[in-house]
Amino acid sequence: MTIHKQTSHHWHVIGHDWAVDFLRNGMLNSRTRHAYLITGTRSVGKMTLAQNFAMALNCQHEDIAQRPCFQCKSCKSTLSGNNPDLIYSQVEESGRLKIDEVRRITRLLALRPYSSRYRVAIFDDFDMASPQSQDALLKTLEEPASYAVLILLAQSTDRILSTITSRSQLVPLRPVSLDIIQQELMLQGADEDRSDLIARLSSGRVGWALEALADEDVLAFRSDMLDMLRDIVASNRVERMKVSEQLSRKMGRDKPLLLYVLEIWQTYWRDVLLESYGSPVKPCNSDRKEEIRALVMRLDPQSAYAAMNATRDAFKALATNANVRLALDVLFLDYPGLK
């Protein structure tokens, strides 16, 4: 496989050239907005784009087209996490953004920049904020200071108030293509087989792919979760309820981690369904081909399809306020293999 590094910009952002060009053009034409809403699935690159944009806004390079330069004092302080004019929101352990935190940041945004053109605030997981917390941001959106820029990050706009979306510039990020992710992984030293596997598992999430390459524990955790799924399908009703109890106790307070587990299982059931229909599409979990083929010999396509839908329904339920133990109980009872 020939590796080509192709990009229309110098930002440290992979696979979202159109978004970078859009933000750069706004700067070049003096059309920087006071609020941006960057959406996309977890680890797709929202935070990386937001940080590069924040650096570009306050970069000290004379040529706007060269911002961020990554070399000036402002860029270096942003890279080191010590820029006093770049503010990050903090969330609770549950992932919720509290109203007090929103008010804290709006107070900081009202202050003039310490040493930059703009005071920039980045709100991660803003779709996890309650309507009351989102309301607390409205005054800042309606009457923004000339030097304040808000960057809101969310997986989608579904849970964000229309009063917020209507006052923000939407920047939707799509999953990055497999080829772009695979090429980036190979540029960073991965061989073709490993980069292909990680790229397929990433589902277009370049941040996850880079983390998986750098940290072996990422793929080890994924392997453990697939082993757990295999054991669940092979177990009886009592054993499944034990796993449900253990998993809800272990991950019940870490909703993002549990949702990540369900994402892993969703890709597996998709592979099973494709294999059951003899699809030529290469499976995401290409290192589990023999295991998937063995499972297909025991299941009909309808069972694989039902399992995939059950996993998706559990994900949707747990993404809201569903009871974790109950949602897992229902999911495991819906999985095939019970007699």
Summary of the structure (lengths in Angstrom):
residues: 339
radius of gyration: 22.3
end to end distance: 47.5
largest distance: 71.2
contacts: 1030
relative contact order: 0.10
helix: 56%
strand: 8%
